[in-house]
């Protein structure tokens, strides 16, 4: 995608998924030391997760196709005095970044892709993740109300991130994604996936 449809999400106030703070699941993993080395936040939006992780002293690159969101993320980093990098990038062409990461975060991006797009995205993630690196995926779950473009099942996560695509799913746990429209969050999966 060119980024234009996503960019429009930020024109008239916060996007539905932009809660003005990191997702609780991401903050929890960060507090447990789950992020290490160079970190990539794929689909970073206005940067709350990336900023939270960078504030812990880690090197973080947040990428998105929405230039408006990236401008907001850079302004937040400047206002808060946090050293973090934000760049425009195509999620299907992450190898163009020319870098590799020990930890990769996908918070709310995987579930935007349909079943035909997922293999290309999974391969793109593999191209920039160090062997033995960790990928965290927080995505809308198929258990509960039909939310988001493509709610995901555990089986779909396991099928997408299989050994033949260079991954091993270590865990898939039920969680919540906070949105501006759900008081207690929306049903989600939090997956911990290792690059093999």
MARZAVO-650536 format. One record per residue: residue in one letter; x negated, y negated, z of N, C-alpha, C in turn. Coordinates in steps of 0.05 Angstrom, whole numbers, padded with zeros to 5 digits. Atoms other than C-alpha are relative to their C-alpha. Example, Ala and Ser with C-alpha at 12.3 -4.5 7.8 and 13.67 -1.06 7.14 Angstrom:
// residues 2
('a',(-00018,00024,00000),(-00246,00090,00156),(-00018,-00024,00000))
('s',(00016,00024,-00001),(-00273,00021,00143),(00015,-00022,00014))
END
This chain:
// residues 196
('x',(-00017,00024,00000),(00000,00000,00000),(-00018,-00025,00000))
('x',(00016,00025,00002),(-00023,-00071,-00013),(-00002,-00014,00027))
('x',(00000,00014,-00026),(-00008,-00093,00058),(00023,-00020,00001))
('x',(-00021,00020,00000),(00047,-00141,00036),(00024,00008,00016))
('x',(-00023,-00008,-00016),(00105,-00100,00065),(-00006,-00001,00030))
('x',(00007,00001,-00029),(00068,-00093,00131),(-00004,-00028,00009))
('x',(00006,00028,-00007),(00047,-00166,00131),(00027,-00014,00008))
('x',(-00025,00013,-00004),(00120,-00187,00128),(00011,00006,00028))
('x',(-00009,-00007,-00027),(00132,-00151,00195),(-00008,-00020,00021))
('x',(00010,00019,-00020),(00094,-00206,00230),(00008,-00029,-00004))
('x',(-00007,00028,00007),(00125,-00268,00198),(00019,-00013,00020))
('x',(-00021,00012,-00017),(00185,-00279,00244),(-00001,00009,00029))
('x',(00003,-00009,-00027),(00157,-00264,00312),(-00012,00028,00001))
('x',(00014,-00026,-00003),(00128,-00200,00340),(00015,00023,-00015))
('x',(-00011,-00024,00013),(00138,-00135,00301),(00011,00017,00023))
('x',(-00012,-00017,-00020),(00180,-00082,00337),(-00020,00015,00018))
('x',(00020,-00016,-00015),(00118,-00044,00358),(-00021,-00017,00014))
('x',(00020,00019,-00012),(00079,-00106,00381),(00011,-00009,00027))
('x',(-00010,00005,-00027),(00090,-00107,00456),(-00017,-00019,00016))
('x',(00016,00020,-00013),(00036,-00157,00473),(-00019,00011,00021))
('x',(00019,-00013,-00018),(-00007,-00107,00511),(-00006,00027,-00012))
('x',(00005,-00027,00011),(-00039,-00039,00498),(00022,00019,00007))
('x',(-00019,-00022,-00007),(00005,00022,00495),(-00009,00013,00025))
('x',(00007,-00013,-00025),(00007,00054,00564),(-00016,00025,-00004))
('x',(00015,-00025,00005),(-00018,00120,00535),(-00029,-00006,-00006))
('x',(00027,00006,00008),(-00079,00086,00506),(-00015,-00011,00024))
('x',(00012,00011,-00024),(-00093,00047,00570),(-00008,00022,00020))
('x',(00006,-00023,-00018),(-00089,00112,00609),(-00024,00015,-00009))
('x',(00023,-00014,00011),(-00138,00148,00564),(-00026,-00016,00004))
('x',(00023,00018,-00004),(-00185,00088,00567),(-00009,00001,00029))
('x',(00008,00000,-00029),(-00183,00088,00643),(-00012,00026,00009))
('x',(00012,-00027,-00005),(-00201,00162,00642),(-00026,00004,-00014))
('x',(00026,-00002,00014),(-00263,00148,00600),(00002,00016,-00026))
('x',(-00004,-00015,00025),(-00233,00179,00537),(-00012,-00012,-00025))
('x',(00012,00013,00023),(-00264,00129,00490),(-00030,-00002,00005))
('x',(00029,00000,-00002),(-00339,00134,00476),(-00012,-00007,-00026))
('x',(00015,00007,00025),(-00390,00109,00426),(00014,-00021,-00016))
('x',(-00014,00019,00018),(-00367,00069,00366),(00029,00010,-00003))
('x',(-00028,-00006,00001),(-00291,00066,00363),(00013,-00013,-00024))
('x',(-00016,00011,00022),(-00245,00057,00303),(00029,00001,00009))
('x',(-00029,00001,-00004),(-00173,00034,00313),(00013,-00003,-00028))
('x',(-00012,00000,00027),(-00138,00053,00248),(00029,-00009,00002))
('x',(-00026,00011,-00002),(-00076,00011,00238),(00003,-00016,00025))
('x',(00003,00014,-00026),(-00094,-00037,00294),(00021,-00021,00005))
('x',(-00019,00021,-00004),(-00039,-00088,00282),(-00012,-00025,00011))
('x',(00010,00025,-00012),(-00049,-00150,00325),(-00022,00005,00021))
('x',(00025,-00006,-00014),(-00104,-00114,00362),(00001,00006,00030))
('x',(-00001,-00004,-00029),(-00079,-00101,00433),(-00016,00025,00010))
('x',(00015,-00024,-00008),(-00107,-00030,00437),(-00030,-00004,-00004))
('x',(00028,00004,00006),(-00173,-00049,00404),(-00012,-00020,00020))
('x',(00010,00020,-00019),(-00181,-00109,00450),(-00003,00012,00028))
('x',(00002,-00014,-00026),(-00167,-00066,00512),(-00025,00017,00001))
('x',(00022,-00019,00000),(-00219,-00015,00492),(-00027,-00016,-00001))
('x',(00024,00017,00002),(-00270,-00069,00472),(-00007,-00014,00026))
('x',(00004,00013,-00026),(-00261,-00103,00539),(-00015,00018,00020))
('x',(00014,-00019,-00017),(-00290,-00040,00570),(-00030,00002,-00008))
('x',(00028,00001,00008),(-00356,-00054,00534),(-00007,00017,-00023))
('x',(00005,-00017,00023),(-00348,-00008,00474),(00000,-00016,-00025))
('x',(00000,00012,00027),(-00362,-00026,00402),(00025,00010,-00015))
('x',(-00025,-00007,00012),(-00294,-00028,00368),(00004,-00014,-00027))
('x',(-00009,00012,00025),(-00272,-00039,00296),(00030,00007,-00003))
('x',(-00029,-00004,00005),(-00197,-00049,00285),(00005,-00006,-00029))
('x',(-00006,00005,00029),(-00172,-00042,00213),(00030,00002,-00004))
('x',(-00028,00001,00007),(-00105,-00056,00182),(00002,-00011,-00028))
('x',(-00004,00012,00026),(-00075,-00075,00115),(00014,-00027,00002))
('x',(-00015,00025,-00004),(-00035,-00133,00144),(-00018,-00022,00009))
('x',(00018,00022,-00006),(-00077,-00196,00140),(00011,-00018,00022))
('x',(-00012,00016,-00021),(-00028,-00234,00184),(-00006,00011,00027))
('x',(00005,-00013,-00025),(-00036,-00183,00239),(-00029,-00003,00008))
('x',(00029,00002,-00006),(-00112,-00185,00233),(-00007,-00028,00009))
('x',(00005,00028,-00008),(-00112,-00261,00238),(00009,-00004,00029))
('x',(-00010,00002,-00027),(-00071,-00255,00302),(-00020,00014,00019))
('x',(00019,-00015,-00017),(-00119,-00202,00329),(-00026,-00016,00004))
('x',(00025,00016,-00003),(-00180,-00246,00315),(00004,-00024,00019))
('x',(-00005,00023,-00018),(-00147,-00305,00350),(00002,00009,00029))
('x',(-00001,-00011,-00027),(-00132,-00262,00411),(-00028,00006,00010))
('x',(00027,-00006,-00008),(-00204,-00238,00413),(-00015,-00025,00007))
('x',(00013,00025,-00005),(-00229,-00309,00409),(00010,-00013,00026))
('x',(-00012,00012,-00024),(-00180,-00334,00463),(-00009,00015,00025))
('x',(00007,-00016,-00024),(-00199,-00277,00510),(-00030,00004,00003))
('x',(00029,-00003,-00002),(-00273,-00279,00496),(-00010,00029,-00001))
('x',(00006,-00028,00002),(-00275,-00206,00476),(-00015,00004,-00027))
('x',(00015,-00006,00025),(-00327,-00182,00425),(00011,00025,-00013))
('x',(-00012,-00022,00015),(-00291,-00138,00375),(00002,-00009,-00029))
('x',(00000,00006,00029),(-00289,-00133,00299),(00027,00009,-00012))
('x',(-00025,-00007,00014),(-00226,-00134,00256),(-00005,-00003,-00030))
('x',(00004,00001,00029),(-00225,-00119,00181),(00024,00012,-00014))
('x',(-00020,-00012,00018),(-00177,-00106,00125),(-00010,00025,-00012))
('x',(00009,-00026,00011),(-00180,-00034,00102),(00025,00017,-00007))
('x',(-00020,-00019,00009),(-00139,00018,00065),(-00004,00026,00016))
('x',(00002,-00024,-00016),(-00124,00077,00111),(-00007,00025,-00016))
('x',(00007,-00023,00017),(-00133,00124,00052),(-00028,-00001,-00011))
('x',(00027,00004,00010),(-00202,00096,00036),(-00019,-00009,00022))
('x',(00016,00008,-00023),(-00235,00091,00105),(-00030,00004,-00005))
('x',(00028,-00004,00005),(-00301,00117,00077),(-00013,-00025,-00012))
('x',(00010,00026,00010),(-00308,00049,00043),(-00011,-00018,00022))
('x',(00011,00015,-00022),(-00324,00022,00112),(-00030,00004,00002))
('x',(00029,-00007,-00001),(-00392,00056,00105),(-00010,00005,00028))
('x',(00008,-00005,-00028),(-00392,00074,00179),(00013,00025,00010))
('x',(-00011,-00024,-00013),(-00378,00133,00225),(00005,-00007,00029))
('x',(-00008,00007,-00027),(-00345,00133,00293),(00002,00025,00017))
('x',(-00002,-00023,-00019),(-00348,00177,00354),(00028,00004,00010))
('x',(-00028,-00001,-00008),(-00277,00160,00374),(00017,-00015,-00019))
('x',(-00018,00013,00019),(-00219,00144,00328),(00028,00000,00013))
('x',(-00027,00003,-00011),(-00150,00119,00349),(00020,-00005,-00023))
('x',(-00023,00005,00018),(-00086,00124,00308),(00024,-00003,00019))
('x',(-00023,00005,-00017),(-00031,00091,00348),(00023,-00011,-00018))
('x',(-00023,00009,00016),(00033,00089,00306),(-00005,-00002,-00029))
('x',(00005,00001,00029),(00002,00099,00237),(00008,00026,-00013))
('x',(-00005,-00026,00012),(00007,00174,00224),(00029,00003,-00008))
('x',(-00029,-00005,00005),(00083,00174,00228),(00011,-00018,-00022))
('x',(-00010,00017,00023),(00088,00121,00172),(-00005,00015,-00026))
('x',(00006,-00014,00025),(00062,00172,00121),(00018,00024,-00003))
('x',(-00016,-00024,00004),(00105,00225,00089),(-00018,00024,-00004))
('x',(00016,-00025,00001),(00083,00297,00081),(-00019,00001,-00024))
('x',(00018,00000,00023),(00053,00285,00012),(-00025,-00018,00005))
('x',(00021,00019,-00005),(00010,00227,00038),(-00019,00009,00022))
('x',(00016,-00007,-00023),(-00016,00260,00101),(-00027,00013,-00006))
('x',(00027,-00012,00005),(-00071,00304,00072),(-00021,-00020,-00008))
('x',(00019,00021,00008),(-00104,00244,00039),(-00009,-00017,00024))
('x',(00006,00015,-00024),(-00100,00205,00104),(-00018,00015,00019))
('x',(00016,-00017,-00018),(-00127,00262,00145),(-00029,00003,-00010))
('x',(00027,-00002,00012),(-00186,00270,00097),(-00015,-00027,00003))
('x',(00012,00026,-00003),(-00199,00195,00101),(-00010,-00004,00029))
('x',(00009,00001,-00027),(-00202,00199,00177),(-00025,00018,00004))
('x',(00023,-00018,-00003),(-00249,00259,00173),(-00026,-00012,-00011))
('x',(00024,00012,00013),(-00296,00220,00128),(-00015,-00020,00017))
('x',(00013,00020,-00017),(-00310,00169,00183),(-00003,00008,00029))
('x',(00002,-00010,-00027),(-00307,00212,00245),(-00024,00018,00003))
('x',(00024,-00017,-00005),(-00372,00241,00273),(00008,00028,00007))
('x',(-00005,-00027,-00008),(-00375,00316,00280),(00000,00001,00031))
('x',(-00004,-00001,-00029),(-00353,00333,00351),(00013,-00026,00011))
('x',(-00014,00025,-00009),(-00319,00264,00353),(00029,00007,00006))
('x',(-00027,-00003,-00009),(-00249,00254,00380),(00019,-00019,-00014))
('x',(-00021,00016,00011),(-00186,00229,00346),(00024,00002,00019))
('x',(-00025,00001,-00015),(-00126,00207,00387),(00022,-00010,-00018))
('x',(-00023,00008,00016),(-00058,00204,00353),(00024,-00003,00018))
('x',(-00025,00005,-00014),(00003,00172,00385),(00020,-00006,-00021))
('x',(-00019,00003,00021),(00062,00181,00340),(00029,00007,00009))
('x',(-00028,-00006,-00007),(00138,00183,00342),(00005,00030,-00003))
('x',(-00006,-00028,-00001),(00163,00252,00360),(00027,00006,-00013))
('x',(-00026,-00009,00011),(00219,00292,00327),(00019,00008,00022))
('x',(-00017,-00008,-00023),(00246,00307,00397),(00012,-00026,00012))
('x',(-00014,00025,-00010),(00297,00252,00412),(00013,-00014,-00024))
('x',(-00013,00015,00022),(00331,00198,00371),(-00018,-00002,-00024))
('x',(00016,00003,00025),(00310,00191,00299),(-00011,-00028,-00002))
('x',(00012,00026,-00001),(00261,00134,00304),(-00024,00000,-00020))
('x',(00023,00003,00018),(00211,00109,00253),(00005,00013,-00026))
('x',(-00004,-00010,00027),(00202,00127,00181),(-00002,00031,-00002))
('x',(00004,-00029,00002),(00177,00199,00191),(-00007,00012,00027))
('x',(00006,-00013,-00026),(00183,00228,00262),(-00014,00026,-00005))
('x',(00018,-00022,00004),(00132,00283,00271),(00005,00022,00020))
('x',(-00002,-00023,-00017),(00136,00353,00299),(-00028,00009,00009))
('x',(00026,-00012,-00008),(00081,00389,00337),(-00011,00016,-00023))
('x',(00009,-00017,00022),(00078,00438,00279),(-00012,-00017,-00022))
('x',(00011,00017,00021),(00067,00381,00230),(-00027,-00011,00007))
('x',(00026,00009,-00009),(00010,00354,00271),(-00021,00022,-00002))
('x',(00019,-00022,00002),(-00023,00422,00276),(-00006,00007,-00029))
('x',(00004,-00006,00029),(-00013,00434,00201),(-00018,-00021,-00013))
('x',(00016,00021,00013),(-00043,00367,00182),(-00029,00000,00009))
('x',(00027,00001,-00011),(-00103,00371,00228),(-00010,00028,00005))
('x',(00008,-00028,-00003),(-00124,00443,00215),(-00030,00003,-00006))
('x',(00028,-00005,00003),(-00192,00475,00210),(-00010,-00005,-00029))
('x',(00008,00003,00028),(-00193,00473,00134),(-00003,-00030,-00007))
('x',(00003,00029,00005),(-00186,00397,00137),(-00021,-00013,00019))
('x',(00022,00009,-00017),(-00243,00392,00188),(00007,-00008,00028))
('x',(-00010,00008,-00026),(-00203,00386,00252),(00008,00024,00017))
('x',(-00012,-00019,-00019),(-00183,00425,00314),(00017,-00015,00020))
('x',(-00018,00013,-00019),(-00122,00403,00354),(-00005,00012,00028))
('x',(00005,-00009,-00027),(-00142,00407,00427),(00025,00000,00018))
('x',(-00024,00002,-00016),(-00076,00384,00457),(00020,-00018,-00014))
('x',(-00022,00018,00008),(-00008,00355,00439),(00019,-00001,00024))
('x',(-00017,00004,-00024),(00030,00326,00498),(00022,-00019,-00005))
('x',(-00021,00020,00003),(00097,00291,00502),(-00008,-00026,00014))
('x',(00007,00026,-00011),(00090,00217,00515),(00022,-00020,-00009))
('x',(-00019,00020,00009),(00125,00151,00499),(-00015,-00022,-00015))
('x',(00011,00025,00013),(00112,00093,00451),(00019,-00022,00009))
('x',(-00015,00023,-00009),(00134,00027,00480),(00006,-00017,-00025))
('x',(-00008,00018,00021),(00172,-00018,00432),(00016,-00023,00013))
('x',(-00016,00022,-00011),(00208,-00084,00440),(00030,00007,00002))
('x',(-00028,-00007,00000),(00274,-00047,00431),(00007,00024,00017))
('x',(-00005,-00023,-00017),(00267,00011,00480),(-00011,-00005,00028))
('x',(00008,00007,-00027),(00266,-00003,00554),(-00020,00020,00012))
('x',(00018,-00021,-00011),(00232,00063,00571),(-00017,00013,-00021))
('x',(00016,-00011,00021),(00197,00074,00506),(00015,00020,-00017))
('x',(-00011,-00019,00018),(00211,00121,00448),(-00016,00026,00002))
('x',(00014,-00026,-00002),(00194,00196,00448),(-00023,00001,-00020))
('x',(00025,-00001,00016),(00124,00208,00422),(-00016,00025,00007))
('x',(00020,-00020,-00006),(00069,00259,00418),(-00027,-00015,00003))
('x',(00027,00010,-00003),(-00001,00243,00443),(-00018,00024,-00006))
('x',(00017,-00023,00008),(-00050,00289,00407),(-00030,-00007,00003))
('x',(00030,00002,-00002),(-00124,00299,00423),(-00011,00020,-00020))
('x',(00009,-00016,00023),(-00159,00325,00361),(-00030,-00003,-00003))
('x',(00030,00001,00002),(-00233,00343,00352),(-00008,00004,-00029))
('x',(00012,-00003,00026),(-00273,00335,00289),(-00020,00023,00001))
('x',(00018,-00024,00000),(-00308,00401,00272),(-00019,-00001,-00024))
END
